[in-house]
Amino acid sequence: MSAADEVLDVVDDNDRVIGRAPRGEVYARGLIHRCTFIRVRDGQGRVFVHRRTPTKLVFPSLYDMFVGGVVGAGESYDDAALREAEEELGVSGLPRPEPLFRFLYDSGGVAGKWWSAVYEVRCDLPVRPQPEEVAWHAFLPEEELQERLATWQWVPDGLAAYERLRAHRAG
């Protein structure tokens, strides 16, 4: 099954399920769906950063400071966060990511809107990211991540999640 054929829950502005549709249709029609964003840190506190592959349906070849993805039909945010983190990092036995907050992201017409659940997890396991998802990766110190914000092209939803995370931490 291709990513475009994966069935997702379609939700309303209040994150209530109102139907189901294949991902390709959800994106094409701009329907609201659900996604997870997981900030991954290693034992030294460095942040997992990666560049998406050019074959991704949304935001190909851009950098991201979160792993994650869409929540499948009937799947909980928490289960999707663990599944997505383990899949993208290429690990098993990861602790359950800690939920932080949710927000409604509007892509400005690129792929509609999506409810975004932001999580955090520590990964001390050796990572082997999925080559279909991740073209490059590294664990970067927070200072280097800050420097790269101005020079690399980042996924806009990840930047929105990052700014909200910084505000969440500040108060």
DSSP file with accessible surface (Angstrom, degrees, kcal/mol):
  #  RESIDUE AA STRUCTURE BP1 BP2  ACC     N-H-->O    O-->H-N    N-H-->O    O-->H-N    TCO  KAPPA ALPHA  PHI   PSI    X-CA   Y-CA   Z-CA
    1    1 A M              0   0  184      0, 0.0     2,-0.1     0, 0.0     5,-0.0   0.000 360.0 360.0 360.0 133.5    0.0    0.0    0.0
    2    2 A S    >>  -     0   0   61      1,-0.1     3,-1.3     4,-0.0     4,-0.7  -0.410 360.0-109.1 -80.0 162.5    1.3    3.4   -0.9
    3    3 A A  G >4 S+     0   0   48      1,-0.3     3,-1.0     2,-0.2    20,-0.3   0.871 119.6  59.7 -59.0 -35.3    1.3    6.3    1.6
    4    4 A A  G 34 S+     0   0   31      1,-0.2    20,-3.0    19,-0.2    21,-0.4   0.761 103.2  52.3 -66.2 -22.9   -1.4    8.0   -0.4
    5    5 A D  G <4 S+     0   0   91     -3,-1.3    -1,-0.2    18,-0.2    -2,-0.2   0.585  79.3 116.3 -89.2 -11.5   -3.7    4.9    0.1
    6    6 A E    <<  -     0   0   39     -3,-1.0    17,-2.9    -4,-0.7     2,-0.4  -0.363  68.1-125.4 -60.3 132.1   -3.3    4.9    3.9
    7    7 A V  E     -A   22   0A  71     15,-0.3    66,-2.1    16,-0.1     2,-0.3  -0.677  31.1-173.8 -87.5 132.3   -6.7    5.6    5.5
    8    8 A L  E     -AB  21  72A   0     13,-2.8    13,-2.0    -2,-0.4     2,-0.3  -0.865  29.3-107.7-120.4 155.0   -6.9    8.4    8.0
    9    9 A D  E     -A   20   0A   9     62,-0.6     2,-0.5    -2,-0.3    25,-0.4  -0.652  30.5-142.3 -74.7 136.0   -9.6    9.8   10.4
   10   10 A V  E     -A   19   0A  13      9,-3.0     8,-3.3    -2,-0.3     9,-1.2  -0.882  25.9-172.6 -98.2 132.2  -11.0   13.0    9.1
   11   11 A V  E     -A   17   0A   2     21,-2.5    21,-0.4    -2,-0.5     6,-0.2  -0.796  17.6-122.4-124.5 167.4  -11.7   15.4   12.0
   12   12 A D    >   -     0   0   31      4,-1.8     3,-2.2    -2,-0.3    -1,-0.1  -0.298  48.4 -79.8 -97.7-173.5  -13.4   18.8   12.5
   13   13 A D  T 3  S+     0   0   86      1,-0.3    91,-0.1     2,-0.1    -1,-0.0   0.632 132.3  52.6 -63.3 -15.5  -12.0   22.0   14.0
   14   14 A N  T 3  S-     0   0  108      2,-0.1    -1,-0.3   101,-0.0    90,-0.0   0.189 120.1-107.9-103.9  12.5  -12.6   20.6   17.5
   15   15 A D  S <  S+     0   0   19     -3,-2.2     2,-0.4     1,-0.2    -2,-0.1   0.777  70.7 144.8  67.4  30.1  -10.6   17.3   16.7
   16   16 A R        -     0   0  148      1,-0.0    -4,-1.8     2,-0.0    -1,-0.2  -0.861  56.2-111.7 -98.3 134.3  -13.8   15.2   16.6
   17   17 A V  E     +A   11   0A  73     -2,-0.4    -6,-0.3    -6,-0.2     3,-0.1  -0.448  42.0 165.6 -66.9 128.7  -13.8   12.3   14.1
   18   18 A I  E     -     0   0A 112     -8,-3.3     2,-0.3     1,-0.3    -7,-0.2   0.354  61.0 -35.1-123.2  -1.0  -16.3   13.0   11.3
   19   19 A G  E     -A   10   0A  31     -9,-1.2    -9,-3.0     2,-0.0     2,-0.3  -0.984  56.3-101.5 169.8-172.3  -15.2   10.4    8.7
   20   20 A R  E     +A    9   0A 156     -2,-0.3   -11,-0.2   -11,-0.3   -13,-0.1  -0.989  32.5 162.0-141.1 148.7  -12.4    8.5    7.1
   21   21 A A  E     -A    8   0A   7    -13,-2.0   -13,-2.8    -2,-0.3    52,-0.1  -0.981  44.3 -86.1-159.8 155.9  -10.5    8.9    3.8
   22   22 A P  E >>  -A    7   0A  47      0, 0.0     4,-2.5     0, 0.0     3,-0.5  -0.379  43.6-115.2 -63.0 148.0   -7.3    7.8    2.1
   23   23 A R  H 3> S+     0   0   30    -17,-2.9     4,-2.8   -20,-0.3     5,-0.3   0.874 114.8  56.0 -54.3 -43.5   -4.4   10.1    2.8
   24   24 A G  H 3> S+     0   0   27    -20,-3.0     4,-2.4     1,-0.2    -1,-0.2   0.905 110.9  44.2 -57.9 -40.8   -4.1   11.2   -0.9
   25   25 A E  H <> S+     0   0   79     -3,-0.5     4,-2.7   -21,-0.4     6,-0.3   0.902 110.8  54.8 -69.9 -40.5   -7.7   12.3   -0.9
   26   26 A V  H  X>S+     0   0    0     -4,-2.5     5,-2.3     1,-0.2     4,-0.7   0.942 113.8  41.5 -57.4 -47.4   -7.3   14.0    2.5
   27   27 A Y  H ><5S+     0   0   39     -4,-2.8     3,-0.7     3,-0.2    -2,-0.2   0.932 114.8  50.3 -66.7 -46.0   -4.4   16.1    1.2
   28   28 A A  H 3<5S+     0   0   90     -4,-2.4    -2,-0.2    -5,-0.3    -1,-0.2   0.871 117.8  38.9 -62.6 -37.4   -6.1   16.8   -2.2
   29   29 A R  H 3<5S-     0   0  159     -4,-2.7    -1,-0.2    -5,-0.1    -2,-0.2   0.472 108.2-122.1 -92.6  -3.9   -9.3   18.0   -0.6
   30   30 A G  T <<5 +     0   0   34     -4,-0.7    83,-0.3    -3,-0.7    -3,-0.2   0.854  48.7 171.6  67.4  35.1   -7.6   19.8    2.3
   31   31 A L      < -     0   0   33     -5,-2.3     2,-0.3    -6,-0.3    -1,-0.2  -0.476  37.7-107.4 -78.5 149.1   -9.5   17.8    4.9
   32   32 A I        +     0   0   23    -21,-0.4   -21,-2.5    -2,-0.2    82,-0.2  -0.594  50.7 159.2 -78.4 131.8   -8.5   18.1    8.6
   33   33 A H  E     -c  114   0B   1     80,-1.2    82,-3.0    -2,-0.3     2,-0.4  -0.664  36.2 -92.4-137.1-169.0   -6.6   15.1    9.9
   34   34 A R  E     +c  115   0B  39    -25,-0.4    37,-2.5    37,-0.4     2,-0.3  -0.927  34.3 174.5-120.9 143.5   -4.3   14.2   12.8
   35   35 A C  E     -cD 116  70B  11     80,-3.0    82,-2.4    -2,-0.4     2,-0.4  -0.934  19.1-138.5-138.8 160.7   -0.5   14.2   13.1
   36   36 A T  E     -cD 117  69B   3     33,-2.6    33,-0.8    -2,-0.3     2,-0.4  -0.923   7.2-164.5-120.3 147.3    2.2   13.6   15.8
   37   37 A F  E     -cD 118  68B   7     80,-2.7    82,-3.1    -2,-0.4     2,-0.5  -0.988   9.8-170.6-128.2 119.9    5.4   15.5   16.3
   38   38 A I  E     -cD 119  67B   0     29,-3.4    29,-2.5    -2,-0.4     2,-0.6  -0.956  12.8-151.4-119.8 118.3    8.0   13.9   18.6
   39   39 A R  E     -c  120   0B   7     80,-2.7    82,-2.3    -2,-0.5     2,-0.5  -0.790  19.7-158.6 -84.9 123.5   11.1   15.7   19.7
   40   40 A V  E     -c  121   0B   1     -2,-0.6     8,-2.9    25,-0.4     2,-0.4  -0.902  12.1-177.9-111.2 127.8   13.8   13.2   20.3
   41   41 A R  E     -cE 122  47B  66     80,-2.2    82,-3.0    -2,-0.5     6,-0.2  -0.936  16.5-138.8-120.0 148.8   16.8   13.8   22.5
   42   42 A D    >   -     0   0   16      4,-1.9     3,-2.2    -2,-0.4    82,-0.2  -0.313  43.5 -83.6 -92.8-177.2   19.7   11.5   23.2
   43   43 A G  T 3  S+     0   0   39     80,-0.3    81,-0.1     1,-0.3    -1,-0.0   0.700 130.1  54.7 -62.2 -19.4   21.4   11.0   26.6
   44   44 A Q  T 3  S-     0   0  151      2,-0.1    -1,-0.3    97,-0.0    -3,-0.0   0.343 119.6-108.5 -94.6   3.5   23.5   14.1   26.1
   45   45 A G    <   +     0   0   29     -3,-2.2    97,-0.2     1,-0.3    -2,-0.1   0.504  69.5 146.4  84.6   4.5   20.5   16.3   25.5
   46   46 A R        -     0   0   83     95,-0.1    -4,-1.9    93,-0.1     2,-0.4  -0.446  47.0-121.2 -75.8 152.1   21.1   16.7   21.8
   47   47 A V  E     -EF  41 140B   0     93,-3.2    93,-3.2    -6,-0.2     2,-0.4  -0.775  17.6-121.3 -98.7 133.7   18.1   16.9   19.4
   48   48 A F  E     + F   0 139B   2     -8,-2.9     2,-0.4    -2,-0.4    -8,-0.3  -0.591  37.4 179.6 -72.4 123.0   17.5   14.5   16.6
   49   49 A V  E     + F   0 138B   0     89,-3.0    89,-2.1    -2,-0.4     2,-0.3  -0.967   2.3 172.0-125.7 142.3   17.4   16.5   13.3
   50   50 A H  E     -GF  64 137B   1     14,-2.5    14,-2.8    -2,-0.4     2,-0.5  -0.964  31.5-125.0-146.9 163.2   16.9   15.0    9.9
   51   51 A R  E     -GF  63 136B  74     85,-2.2    84,-3.0    -2,-0.3    85,-1.0  -0.952  34.8-125.1-108.6 129.8   16.3   15.9    6.2
   52   52 A R  E     - F   0 134B  32     10,-3.0    82,-0.2    -2,-0.5    81,-0.1  -0.358  29.2-102.5 -71.2 153.6   13.2   14.3    4.6
   53   53 A T    >   -     0   0   10     80,-1.2     3,-1.4    79,-0.1     8,-1.2  -0.335  26.8-115.5 -71.9 158.5   13.6   12.3    1.5
   54   54 A P  T 3  S+     0   0   90      0, 0.0    -1,-0.1     0, 0.0    -2,-0.1   0.620 111.1  65.5 -70.9  -9.0   12.6   13.8   -1.9
   55   55 A T  T 3  S+     0   0  113     77,-0.2    78,-0.0     3,-0.0    77,-0.0   0.449  71.3 121.5 -92.7  -1.0    9.8   11.3   -2.2
   56   56 A K    <   -     0   0   33     -3,-1.4     3,-0.1     1,-0.1    77,-0.0  -0.345  64.7-134.4 -63.4 143.6    7.7   12.5    0.8
   57   57 A L  S    S+     0   0   92      1,-0.1     2,-0.4     2,-0.1    -1,-0.1   0.841  90.8  35.8 -67.4 -34.3    4.2   13.6   -0.1
   58   58 A V  S    S-     0   0   14      1,-0.2    -1,-0.1    53,-0.0    97,-0.0  -0.976 129.1  -5.2-125.9 134.4    4.4   16.8    1.9
   59   59 A F  S >  S-     0   0   22     -2,-0.4     3,-1.2     1,-0.1    -7,-0.2   0.897  79.4-161.7  54.8  51.7    7.5   19.0    2.4
   60   60 A P  T 3   +     0   0   60      0, 0.0    -1,-0.1     0, 0.0    -7,-0.1  -0.300  65.4   7.9 -63.5 145.7   10.0   16.8    0.5
   61   61 A S  T 3  S+     0   0   52     -8,-1.2     2,-0.2     1,-0.2    92,-0.1   0.525  96.8 126.6  64.8  11.4   13.7   17.3    1.1
   62   62 A L    <   -     0   0   32     -3,-1.2   -10,-3.0    -9,-0.2    92,-0.2  -0.622  61.6-107.5 -96.1 160.6   13.3   19.8    3.9
   63   63 A Y  E     -Gh  51 154B  46     90,-3.1    92,-2.7   -12,-0.3     2,-0.3  -0.514  32.8-171.0 -84.0 153.6   14.8   19.6    7.4
   64   64 A D  E     -G   50   0B  10    -14,-2.8   -14,-2.5    90,-0.2    89,-0.0  -0.997  26.4-160.0-145.8 143.8   12.9   18.7   10.5
   65   65 A M  S    S+     0   0    1     -2,-0.3   -25,-0.4   -16,-0.2     2,-0.3   0.208  81.6  61.4-105.9  13.1   13.6   18.7   14.3
   66   66 A F        -     0   0    1    -27,-0.1     2,-0.3   -16,-0.1   -27,-0.2  -0.961  67.7-147.7-130.4 150.2   10.7   16.3   15.0
   67   67 A V  E     +D   38   0B   2    -29,-2.5   -29,-3.4    -2,-0.3     2,-0.3  -0.720  51.0  91.2-101.1 167.1   10.0   12.8   13.9
   68   68 A G  E     -D   37   0B  11     16,-0.3     2,-0.3    -2,-0.3   -31,-0.2  -0.957  38.7-169.7 146.1-164.1    6.4   11.8   13.5
   69   69 A G  E     -D   36   0B  21    -33,-0.8   -33,-2.6    -2,-0.3    15,-0.1  -0.987  42.4 -20.3 165.4-165.4    3.6   11.6   11.0
   70   70 A V  E     -D   35   0B   3     -2,-0.3     2,-0.5   -35,-0.2   -35,-0.3  -0.292  53.9-122.6 -72.3 151.0   -0.1   11.0   10.4
   71   71 A V        -     0   0    3    -37,-2.5   -62,-0.6   -62,-0.1   -37,-0.4  -0.827  33.2-126.6 -90.0 124.8   -2.3    9.2   12.9
   72   72 A G  B >   -B    8   0A   9     -2,-0.5     3,-2.2     4,-0.2   -64,-0.2  -0.242  38.9 -74.1 -70.3 162.6   -4.0    6.2   11.2
   73   73 A A  T 3  S+     0   0   33    -66,-2.1    -1,-0.2     1,-0.3     3,-0.1  -0.345 120.6   5.6 -57.6 127.5   -7.7    5.6   11.2
   74   74 A G  T 3  S+     0   0   56      1,-0.3     2,-0.3    -3,-0.1    -1,-0.3   0.420 102.0 126.2  78.5  -0.5   -8.8    4.5   14.7
   75   75 A E    <   -     0   0   39     -3,-2.2    -1,-0.3     1,-0.1     2,-0.1  -0.649  58.1-125.1 -91.6 145.0   -5.3    5.0   16.1
   76   76 A S     >  -     0   0   51     -2,-0.3     4,-2.5     1,-0.1     5,-0.2  -0.492  20.7-117.6 -82.2 157.9   -4.7    7.1   19.3
   77   77 A Y  H  > S+     0   0   11      1,-0.2     4,-2.7     2,-0.2     5,-0.2   0.924 115.8  52.2 -56.4 -46.1   -2.3   10.0   19.2
   78   78 A D  H  > S+     0   0   63      1,-0.2     4,-1.9     2,-0.2    -1,-0.2   0.913 111.1  45.3 -60.8 -44.8   -0.2    8.2   21.9
   79   79 A D  H  > S+     0   0   78      1,-0.2     4,-2.6     2,-0.2    -1,-0.2   0.909 113.7  50.2 -65.6 -40.3    0.0    5.0   19.9
   80   80 A A  H  X S+     0   0    0     -4,-2.5     4,-3.2     2,-0.2     5,-0.3   0.899 107.4  54.6 -64.5 -38.9    0.8    6.9   16.7
   81   81 A A  H  X S+     0   0    0     -4,-2.7     4,-2.3     2,-0.2     5,-0.2   0.937 112.3  42.4 -61.8 -46.0    3.6    8.8   18.5
   82   82 A L  H  X S+     0   0   33     -4,-1.9     4,-2.6     2,-0.2     5,-0.3   0.947 116.8  47.8 -65.8 -46.4    5.3    5.6   19.7
   83   83 A R  H  X S+     0   0   62     -4,-2.6     4,-2.7     1,-0.2     5,-0.2   0.950 114.6  45.3 -59.7 -49.8    4.9    3.9   16.3
   84   84 A E  H  X S+     0   0   10     -4,-3.2     4,-2.8     2,-0.2     5,-0.3   0.903 112.8  50.4 -63.4 -42.4    6.1    6.8   14.3
   85   85 A A  H  X S+     0   0    0     -4,-2.3     4,-2.3    -5,-0.3     5,-0.2   0.945 114.0  44.3 -62.3 -46.7    9.1    7.5   16.5
   86   86 A E  H  X>S+     0   0   47     -4,-2.6     5,-1.8    -5,-0.2     4,-1.5   0.921 115.9  48.1 -65.4 -41.0   10.2    3.8   16.4
   87   87 A E  H  <5S+     0   0   74     -4,-2.7    43,-0.4    -5,-0.3    -2,-0.2   0.953 115.8  41.7 -63.7 -51.4    9.6    3.6   12.7
   88   88 A E  H  <5S+     0   0    4     -4,-2.8    42,-0.8     1,-0.2    -1,-0.2   0.857 120.1  42.9 -68.9 -34.4   11.5    6.8   11.7
   89   89 A L  H  <5S-     0   0    0     -4,-2.3    39,-2.9    -5,-0.3    -1,-0.2   0.669 104.8-128.8 -82.3 -18.0   14.4    6.2   14.2
   90   90 A G  T  <5 +     0   0   21     -4,-1.5     2,-0.3     1,-0.3    -3,-0.2   0.897  66.4 119.3  71.7  40.5   14.6    2.5   13.2
   91   91 A V      < -     0   0   13     -5,-1.8     2,-0.3    -6,-0.2    -1,-0.3  -0.850  48.3-152.9-128.5 165.5   14.5    1.3   16.9
   92   92 A S  S    S+     0   0   93     -2,-0.3     0, 0.0     1,-0.1     0, 0.0  -0.976  74.2  41.6-136.3 153.3   12.2   -0.9   19.1
   93   93 A G  S    S+     0   0   66     -2,-0.3    -1,-0.1     1,-0.2     3,-0.1   0.663  71.1 160.0  86.2  19.0   11.7   -0.7   22.8
   94   94 A L        -     0   0   11    -12,-0.1    -1,-0.2    -3,-0.1    29,-0.1  -0.436  47.3-105.2 -68.8 143.1   11.6    3.1   22.9
   95   95 A P        -     0   0   75      0, 0.0    -1,-0.1     0, 0.0     3,-0.1  -0.355  48.5 -86.9 -62.8 155.5    9.9    4.6   26.1
   96   96 A R        -     0   0  130      1,-0.1   -17,-0.1    -3,-0.1   -18,-0.0  -0.449  52.0-110.9 -65.1 126.4    6.4    5.9   25.4
   97   97 A P        -     0   0    4      0, 0.0    24,-0.2     0, 0.0   -15,-0.1  -0.289  28.7-116.7 -59.7 144.5    6.7    9.6   24.3
   98   98 A E  E     -I  120   0B 114     22,-3.2    22,-1.6    -3,-0.1     2,-0.2  -0.725  25.8-128.5 -85.6 122.3    5.5   12.2   26.8
   99   99 A P  E     +I  119   0B  76      0, 0.0    20,-0.2     0, 0.0     3,-0.1  -0.496  31.9 171.0 -71.3 138.7    2.5   14.2   25.5
  100  100 A L  E     -     0   0B  26     18,-3.0     2,-0.3     1,-0.4    19,-0.2   0.779  52.6 -42.6-112.9 -54.0    3.0   18.0   25.8
  101  101 A F  E     -I  118   0B  43     17,-1.2    17,-3.1     2,-0.0    -1,-0.4  -0.974  44.3-126.6-168.3 171.1    0.3   19.8   23.9
  102  102 A R  E     +I  117   0B 132     -2,-0.3     2,-0.3    15,-0.2    15,-0.2  -0.950  22.3 174.7-129.2 152.9   -1.9   19.9   20.7
  103  103 A F  E     -I  116   0B  14     13,-1.9    13,-3.2    -2,-0.3     2,-0.6  -0.985  33.9-112.9-153.0 156.6   -2.6   22.6   18.2
  104  104 A L  E     -I  115   0B  53     -2,-0.3     2,-0.4    11,-0.2    11,-0.2  -0.831  33.3-159.4 -93.5 119.0   -4.4   23.0   14.9
  105  105 A Y  E     -I  114   0B  28      9,-3.0     9,-2.3    -2,-0.6     2,-0.6  -0.837   5.7-158.0-102.0 135.6   -1.9   23.7   12.1
  106  106 A D  E     -I  113   0B  90     -2,-0.4     7,-0.2     7,-0.2    -2,-0.0  -0.958   3.6-161.3-113.6 116.4   -3.0   25.3    8.8
  107  107 A S    >   -     0   0   13      5,-2.7     3,-0.7    -2,-0.6     6,-0.1   0.446  41.0-116.2 -77.0  -0.8   -0.6   24.6    5.9
  108  108 A G  T 3  S-     0   0   69      1,-0.2     5,-0.1     4,-0.2    -1,-0.1   0.859  77.7 -42.9  70.0  31.8   -2.0   27.5    3.9
  109  109 A G  T 3  S+     0   0   69      3,-0.3    -1,-0.2   -79,-0.0     4,-0.1   0.297 114.0 108.0 100.0 -11.0   -3.3   25.3    1.1
  110  110 A V  S <  S-     0   0   91     -3,-0.7    -2,-0.1     2,-0.2   -80,-0.1   0.953 110.0 -21.3 -64.9 -49.7   -0.4   22.9    0.8
  111  111 A A  S    S-     0   0    1      1,-0.4     2,-0.2   -81,-0.1    -1,-0.1   0.101  97.4-107.6-149.5  23.9   -2.2   19.9    2.4
  112  112 A G        -     0   0   10    -82,-0.1    -5,-2.7   -84,-0.1    -1,-0.4  -0.543  57.1 -41.4  88.9-148.5   -5.0   21.4    4.4
  113  113 A K  E     - I   0 106B  65    -83,-0.3   -80,-1.2    -7,-0.2     2,-0.3  -0.880  50.5-170.7-119.3 153.9   -5.0   21.6    8.2
  114  114 A W  E     -cI  33 105B   7     -9,-2.3    -9,-3.0    -2,-0.3     2,-0.4  -0.994  27.8-121.2-148.5 140.2   -4.0   19.0   10.8
  115  115 A W  E     -cI  34 104B  45    -82,-3.0   -80,-3.0    -2,-0.3     2,-0.6  -0.680  35.7-153.8 -72.4 129.6   -4.3   18.6   14.5
  116  116 A S  E     -cI  35 103B   0    -13,-3.2   -13,-1.9    -2,-0.4     2,-0.6  -0.944  10.8-163.6-118.3 115.1   -0.8   18.3   15.8
  117  117 A A  E     -cI  36 102B   2    -82,-2.4   -80,-2.7    -2,-0.6     2,-0.4  -0.881  14.6-151.5 -99.3 120.6    0.1   16.5   19.0
  118  118 A V  E     +cI  37 101B   1    -17,-3.1   -18,-3.0    -2,-0.6   -17,-1.2  -0.811  20.5 171.6-100.1 133.2    3.6   17.4   20.2
  119  119 A Y  E     -cI  38  99B   3    -82,-3.1   -80,-2.7    -2,-0.4     2,-0.3  -0.817  20.8-145.9-130.8 169.9    5.6   14.9   22.3
  120  120 A E  E     +cI  39  98B  34    -22,-1.6   -22,-3.2    -2,-0.3     2,-0.3  -0.993  19.2 170.3-139.9 143.3    9.0   14.4   23.7
  121  121 A V  E     -c   40   0B  11    -82,-2.3   -80,-2.2    -2,-0.3     2,-0.5  -0.990  28.0-130.3-150.3 150.7   11.1   11.2   24.2
  122  122 A R  E     -c   41   0B 140     -2,-0.3     2,-0.5   -82,-0.2   -80,-0.2  -0.893  20.7-166.0-101.8 133.4   14.6   10.3   25.1
  123  123 A C        +     0   0    2    -82,-3.0   -80,-0.3    -2,-0.5     4,-0.1  -0.952  21.9 163.8-124.3 110.1   16.4    7.8   22.9
  124  124 A D        +     0   0  101     -2,-0.5    -1,-0.1   -82,-0.2   -82,-0.1   0.308  52.3 101.7-101.0   4.8   19.5    6.1   24.1
  125  125 A L  S    S-     0   0   71      1,-0.1     2,-0.3   -83,-0.0    -2,-0.0  -0.559  87.2 -97.7 -86.2 151.8   19.4    3.4   21.5
  126  126 A P        -     0   0   99      0, 0.0     2,-0.3     0, 0.0    -1,-0.1  -0.550  46.3-134.2 -67.3 129.7   21.5    3.4   18.3
  127  127 A V        -     0   0   28     -2,-0.3   -37,-0.2    -4,-0.1   -36,-0.1  -0.659  27.4-179.1 -92.1 145.7   19.2    4.8   15.6
  128  128 A R        -     0   0  162    -39,-2.9    -1,-0.0    -2,-0.3   -39,-0.0  -0.676  25.8-152.0-136.8  74.5   18.9    3.4   12.1
  129  129 A P        -     0   0   21      0, 0.0   -40,-0.2     0, 0.0   -41,-0.2  -0.116  26.5 -95.7 -56.7 148.4   16.4    5.8   10.4
  130  130 A Q    >>  -     0   0   49    -42,-0.8     4,-3.0   -43,-0.4     3,-1.3  -0.450  26.1-145.7 -61.4 122.8   14.1    4.5    7.6
  131  131 A P  T 34 S+     0   0   96      0, 0.0    -1,-0.2     0, 0.0   -43,-0.0   0.785  99.0  59.5 -65.4 -22.4   15.8    5.3    4.3
  132  132 A E  T 34 S+     0   0  116      1,-0.1   -77,-0.2   -79,-0.1   -79,-0.1   0.718 119.4  27.9 -73.8 -21.0   12.3    5.9    2.7
  133  133 A E  T <4 S+     0   0   40     -3,-1.3   -80,-1.2     1,-0.2     2,-0.5   0.741 119.5  49.5-107.1 -35.7   11.7    8.7    5.3
  134  134 A V  E  <  +F   52   0B  11     -4,-3.0   -82,-0.2   -82,-0.2    -1,-0.2  -0.944  43.8 175.9-123.5 117.7   15.1   10.1    6.2
  135  135 A A  E    S+     0   0B  49    -84,-3.0     2,-0.3    -2,-0.5   -83,-0.2   0.760  79.3   2.0 -87.2 -29.2   17.8   11.2    3.8
  136  136 A W  E     +F   51   0B  88    -85,-1.0   -85,-2.2     2,-0.0    -1,-0.3  -0.981  68.9 178.3-154.1 150.3   20.2   12.5    6.4
  137  137 A H  E     +F   50   0B  73     -2,-0.3     2,-0.3   -87,-0.2   -87,-0.2  -0.994   7.7 161.8-154.7 158.5   20.3   12.7   10.2
  138  138 A A  E     -F   49   0B  27    -89,-2.1   -89,-3.0    -2,-0.3     2,-0.6  -0.949  39.7-114.2-165.0 157.5   22.3   13.8   13.3
  139  139 A F  E     -F   48   0B  37     -2,-0.3   -91,-0.3   -91,-0.2   -93,-0.1  -0.919  42.9-167.2 -96.0 118.6   21.8   14.6   16.9
  140  140 A L  E     -F   47   0B  10    -93,-3.2   -93,-3.2    -2,-0.6    -2,-0.0  -0.876  23.5-112.8-111.2 142.0   22.6   18.3   17.3
  141  141 A P    >>  -     0   0   49      0, 0.0     4,-2.3     0, 0.0     3,-0.5  -0.359  36.6-111.3 -62.1 150.9   23.2   20.4   20.4
  142  142 A E  H 3> S+     0   0   45      1,-0.3     4,-2.5     2,-0.2     5,-0.2   0.864 117.6  56.7 -54.0 -38.7   20.5   22.9   21.0
  143  143 A E  H 3> S+     0   0  131      2,-0.2     4,-1.9     1,-0.2    -1,-0.3   0.905 108.0  46.4 -62.3 -43.1   22.8   25.8   20.2
  144  144 A E  H <> S+     0   0   59     -3,-0.5     4,-2.4     2,-0.2    -1,-0.2   0.911 109.8  54.1 -67.8 -38.7   23.7   24.3   16.7
  145  145 A L  H  X S+     0   0    0     -4,-2.3     4,-1.2     1,-0.2    -2,-0.2   0.941 107.7  51.3 -57.9 -45.1   20.0   23.7   16.0
  146  146 A Q  H  < S+     0   0   69     -4,-2.5     3,-0.5     1,-0.2     4,-0.5   0.908 110.0  49.2 -58.5 -43.0   19.3   27.4   16.8
  147  147 A E  H >< S+     0   0  130     -4,-1.9     3,-0.8     1,-0.2     4,-0.4   0.886 109.1  52.6 -63.7 -39.0   22.1   28.4   14.4
  148  148 A R  H >X S+     0   0   80     -4,-2.4     4,-2.5     1,-0.2     3,-0.8   0.688  88.3  80.4 -73.9 -17.7   20.7   26.2   11.6
  149  149 A L  T 3< S+     0   0   37     -4,-1.2    -1,-0.2    -3,-0.5     5,-0.2   0.860  98.2  42.6 -57.3 -33.6   17.2   27.7   11.9
  150  150 A A  T <4 S+     0   0   96     -3,-0.8    -1,-0.2    -4,-0.5    -2,-0.2   0.647 121.6  37.8 -88.0 -14.3   18.3   30.6    9.8
  151  151 A T  T <4 S+     0   0   97     -3,-0.8     2,-0.3    -4,-0.4    -2,-0.2   0.663 103.9  64.8-115.2 -19.9   20.4   28.7    7.2
  152  152 A W  S  < S-     0   0   52     -4,-2.5     2,-0.7   -90,-0.0   -90,-0.1  -0.752  82.1-113.8-103.1 155.7   18.5   25.4    6.4
  153  153 A Q        -     0   0  149     -2,-0.3   -90,-3.1   -92,-0.1     2,-0.3  -0.785  40.9-165.4 -89.1 118.5   15.1   25.0    4.8
  154  154 A W  B     -h   63   0B  17     -2,-0.7   -90,-0.2   -92,-0.2  -103,-0.1  -0.727  29.0 -98.3-106.9 152.9   12.7   23.6    7.5
  155  155 A V     >  -     0   0    0    -92,-2.7     4,-2.0    -2,-0.3     5,-0.2  -0.466  34.1-135.7 -64.3 132.0    9.3   22.0    7.3
  156  156 A P  H  > S+     0   0   49      0, 0.0     4,-2.2     0, 0.0    -1,-0.1   0.867 102.0  52.3 -65.2 -34.1    6.8   24.8    8.2
  157  157 A D  H  > S+     0   0   18      2,-0.2     4,-2.4     1,-0.2     5,-0.2   0.896 109.2  51.0 -70.0 -33.9    4.7   22.6   10.5
  158  158 A G  H  > S+     0   0    0      2,-0.2     4,-2.7     1,-0.2    -1,-0.2   0.903 109.5  50.4 -65.9 -39.7    7.8   21.6   12.4
  159  159 A L  H  X S+     0   0   59     -4,-2.0     4,-2.6     2,-0.2    -2,-0.2   0.911 110.5  49.8 -63.5 -41.6    8.8   25.2   12.8
  160  160 A A  H  X S+     0   0   18     -4,-2.2     4,-2.2     2,-0.2    -2,-0.2   0.923 112.6  46.8 -62.5 -43.1    5.3   26.0   14.1
  161  161 A A  H  X S+     0   0    0     -4,-2.4     4,-2.4     1,-0.2    -2,-0.2   0.902 111.7  51.9 -64.4 -39.8    5.5   23.1   16.5
  162  162 A Y  H  X S+     0   0    1     -4,-2.7     4,-2.5     2,-0.2    -2,-0.2   0.921 109.7  48.2 -63.7 -45.4    9.0   24.2   17.6
  163  163 A E  H  X S+     0   0   98     -4,-2.6     4,-2.2     1,-0.2    -1,-0.2   0.910 113.3  47.8 -63.0 -40.8    7.9   27.8   18.3
  164  164 A R  H  X S+     0   0  107     -4,-2.2     4,-2.7     2,-0.2    -1,-0.2   0.878 110.1  53.0 -67.5 -36.0    4.9   26.6   20.3
  165  165 A L  H  X S+     0   0    4     -4,-2.4     4,-2.6     2,-0.2    -2,-0.2   0.926 108.4  49.7 -63.9 -43.3    7.2   24.2   22.2
  166  166 A R  H  X S+     0   0  115     -4,-2.5     4,-1.8     2,-0.2    -2,-0.2   0.924 113.5  46.0 -61.8 -42.0    9.5   27.1   23.1
  167  167 A A  H  X S+     0   0   66     -4,-2.2     4,-1.1     2,-0.2    -2,-0.2   0.904 111.1  53.2 -66.8 -39.1    6.5   29.2   24.3
  168  168 A H  H  < S+     0   0   85     -4,-2.7     3,-0.5     1,-0.2    -2,-0.2   0.914 111.1  46.2 -60.8 -43.8    5.2   26.1   26.2
  169  169 A R  H  < S+     0   0  125     -4,-2.6    -1,-0.2     1,-0.2    -2,-0.2   0.828 108.1  58.2 -68.3 -31.9    8.6   25.8   28.0
  170  170 A A  H  <        0   0   92     -4,-1.8    -1,-0.2    -5,-0.2    -2,-0.2   0.694 360.0 360.0 -75.8 -18.9    8.7   29.5   28.7
  171  171 A G     <        0   0  101     -4,-1.1    -3,-0.2    -3,-0.5    -2,-0.2   0.411 360.0 360.0 165.6 360.0    5.5   29.6   30.6
